[in-house]
Amino acid sequence: MASKTENQSDLPQGAQLQKLAELQEAGFGNMVGLSTAWLEALGDIGSEVLSFMAERVKEDVKTQHAILHCKNVSELQNIQAEFIQKALEQYSAETGKLVRMSNDALASAGSDKN
C-alpha cells in the first residue's frame, strides 16, 4: 500500500526550511545564493531551446508536406537528403549557441553574487 505523502504547504515554516536544507545536502546545493543574472541566463537558455524546437517542428511539417506531394522516388530521396543536411546544420549551430550561452551563465554565476 502506498504511503501518504505530506503536503509541503501543510508543514510549519521551520519544517519547510528543514526540508530545503535536506534537499541542499542531497546535492542541490545552496539555492539561496543564485544570482539574478544566472537565473536570467537559465531562462534565456530555456527560451532558446523552445524556439529551436518550434523551428524544427516547422521544418518537419514542411518536409512532410513535400513528401506527400512528391512525384517519384528520386524526388523523395532529394527531399530526405535536404532535410537531413539542414537538420545537421541547425543542430550543430544550436549546440554551439547553447554551449556559449551556458558558458556565459556559468561565468555570471561566479562573478555576480547578490
Backbone hydrogen bonds, N-H to C=O, Kabsch-Sander energy under -0.5 kcal/mol:
donor,donor_aa,acceptor,acceptor_aa,energy
10,D,7,N,-1.4
11,L,8,Q,-1.2
15,A,12,P,-0.5
16,Q,12,P,-2.1
17,L,13,Q,-2.4
18,Q,14,G,-1.8
19,K,15,A,-2.2
20,L,16,Q,-2.1
21,A,17,L,-2.3
22,E,18,Q,-2.2
23,L,19,K,-2.2
24,Q,20,L,-2.4
25,E,21,A,-2.3
26,A,22,E,-1.6
27,G,24,Q,-1.3
28,F,23,L,-1.8
29,G,24,Q,-1.3
31,M,29,G,-1.1
34,L,31,M,-1.0
39,L,35,S,-2.1
40,E,36,T,-2.6
41,A,37,A,-2.2
42,L,38,W,-2.1
43,G,39,L,-1.9
44,D,40,E,-2.4
45,I,41,A,-2.3
46,G,42,L,-2.3
47,S,43,G,-2.3
48,E,44,D,-2.4
49,V,45,I,-2.4
50,L,46,G,-2.1
51,S,47,S,-2.4
52,F,48,E,-2.5
53,M,49,V,-2.5
54,A,50,L,-2.2
55,E,51,S,-2.1
56,R,52,F,-2.4
57,V,53,M,-2.3
58,K,54,A,-2.0
59,E,55,E,-2.1
60,D,56,R,-2.4
61,V,57,V,-2.6
62,K,58,K,-2.5
63,T,59,E,-2.5
64,Q,60,D,-2.6
65,H,61,V,-2.4
66,A,62,K,-2.2
67,I,63,T,-2.7
68,L,64,Q,-2.4
69,H,65,H,-1.1
70,C,66,A,-0.5
70,C,67,I,-1.0
76,L,72,N,-1.9
77,Q,73,V,-2.6
78,N,74,S,-1.9
79,I,75,E,-2.4
80,Q,76,L,-2.5
81,A,77,Q,-2.5
82,E,78,N,-2.5
83,F,79,I,-2.2
84,I,80,Q,-2.5
85,Q,81,A,-2.5
86,K,82,E,-2.6
87,A,83,F,-2.5
88,L,84,I,-2.6
89,E,85,Q,-2.2
90,Q,86,K,-2.8
91,Y,87,A,-3.0
92,S,88,L,-2.2
93,A,89,E,-2.4
94,E,90,Q,-2.6
95,T,91,Y,-2.4
96,G,92,S,-2.0
97,K,93,A,-2.2
98,L,94,E,-2.8
99,V,95,T,-2.3
100,R,96,G,-2.3
101,M,97,K,-2.5
102,S,98,L,-2.4
103,N,99,V,-2.6
104,D,100,R,-2.4
105,A,101,M,-2.2
106,L,102,S,-2.5
107,A,103,N,-2.3
108,S,104,D,-2.4
109,A,105,A,-1.7
110,G,106,L,-1.4
111,S,107,A,-1.6
112,D,108,S,-2.2
113,K,111,S,-0.7
114,N,112,D,-0.6
